[in-house]
Amino acid sequence: MIDLRTDTVTRPTEAMLESMREATFGDDSRDGDPTVMKLERLAAERMGKEAAAFLPSGTMANLVALLAHAQRGGEVLLEQGSHTLNAELGGIAGIAGLFYRGLPGRRGAMDVAALREAVRPTLRNQMGTALICMENTHNRAGGAVLPPAHMQAVYGIARDNGVPVHLDGARIFNAAIAVGCEPGDISRYSDSVCFCVSKGLSAPVGSVLCGSAAFIERARAFRRMVGGNMRQSGPLAAAGIVALETMVARLVEDHQGAKRLAEGLHRIDPSLVDPRDVETNLVRVEVRKSGRRAAQWSADLKEKGILVSPCDAYALRFVTHRHVSAPDVDAALNAFAELWTKS
Ligand code: TLP
């Protein structure tokens, strides 16, 4: 099977397994654990923030960020295709008690004019904006990178209005590699940022939330509240450290694989994808022209040994990662081409 469903399927490297065996086993929830603290320091440093907290997942990191930034009943402004609104099962409202407004966007970048109109103070008769969120890279927009100038504009509006900004940087290292900058050059346009070590960076589990020392102190309390304290999480943090120290630069290979895939699909039919839109390791493929739904496509591809995820009724998502080689990409293209000519 060639697994193009997601980059979370990446297995730990030998160096990670070795570091996990040698890790400390302190109780992170009681006295703290030296390996977890090391990962948190490293993460905060990379993101240019004062402090960080290690969490079990990106979903929980976003939830804890919402809880730590915003009071119940406040309004959160996000791009309408964001992962937080579309794939985190409504925790923003159901758990954090926040009202939200999805703003229109282009390739994951919210419309700045719409943001300017939507942001508002709390008055006697209206709830105000409690938080603005961005996502970079943007999952549903096919791994699109937010232009730094866009992030700067959003952050400027937020600051002018005294509103904090959270960045869902689950794949911020992919964004940094694509732009050719440091992740800190991206996270500087946010007050908090979370990223995953469990995706293309290949660690088995974990996300890190970074921000000011006071924010992270609040976040630690909410992490405990939602059940995110992990006790002897040293081995998981150890793998995360190896991920940060050794697995970032190679993400460029995943981006090259995604480009190769997009170019091949474009040759099969230009309606499937525009390779110019593929900036990182996610490829969003529009299969509407075939008349067959994405779920059907994914079932048919599975029979040919290719796993992909439907991401909309008529769109598939192909994700490249460490276990997908150039010949794997070509095999996926051949399988797709056969099915396309039949449709
Ligand atoms: N994304 C996953 C799942 O949605 C399936 C994926 O395969 O892409 N923010 C963004 C932008 C994400 O893409 C994800 C995970 C998360 C947050 C949540 O991270 P986890 O899965 O660790 O809770």
Boltz pocket constraint, residues with backbone or C-beta under 6 A from the ligand:
constraints:
  - pocket:
      binder: B
      contacts: [[A, 5], [A, 6], [A, 7], [A, 8], [A, 56], [A, 57], [A, 58], [A, 59], [A, 60], [A, 62], [A, 83], [A, 84], [A, 87], [A, 135], [A, 137], [A, 138], [A, 139], [A, 168], [A, 170], [A, 171], [A, 196], [A, 198], [A, 207]]
      max_distance: 6.0
